[in-house]
Amino acid sequence: MQARLGQEITESPSPLSRWLRGTLLKAEPGELTLQFTVREEMTNPMGIIHGGMVAAIIDDVIGMTVFSLHHEFFYTSVNLNIDFLAGAKLGSSITAHSGIVRQGRNIIHAECRVLDTEGKLLAKGSSNLLVTQIRKPGA
């Protein structure tokens, strides 16, 4: 992932990642940071980012973080808990920081924080992900 720093995600096994079009800012083992632009199709009728889009960003960035650990099998979300704290307007830039909190044999616990350009916390989320029996391609 280091080779993709500063680039928009246009290639990914996840169609959602490709649609969200985040730009990878940081990639360390178990930690990712991506930046997103709030597009019109991501907003609610008030012109701010829809809560479902924030949830999708958090879920997707956490998933990418787990995927970056290079495990042999895919993981799937068991739960997703989100606190919505503030909104972001159409055209604004938001940043999602995700990290692995605990990695067990079968379950990984990860967290993600979404911030605006001033560092204001817009949302935070956590997820437990369970190892599946589905092998990653090439694993």
Secondary structure, DSSP 8 states (H G I E B T S, - for coil): -GGGTTSB----S-HHHHHHT-EEEEEETTEEEEEEE--GGGB-TTSBB-HHHHHHHHHHHHHHHHHTT--SEEEEEEEEEEEE----BTT-EEEEEEEEEEE-SSEEEEEEEEEETT--EEEEEEEEEEEEEEE-TT-
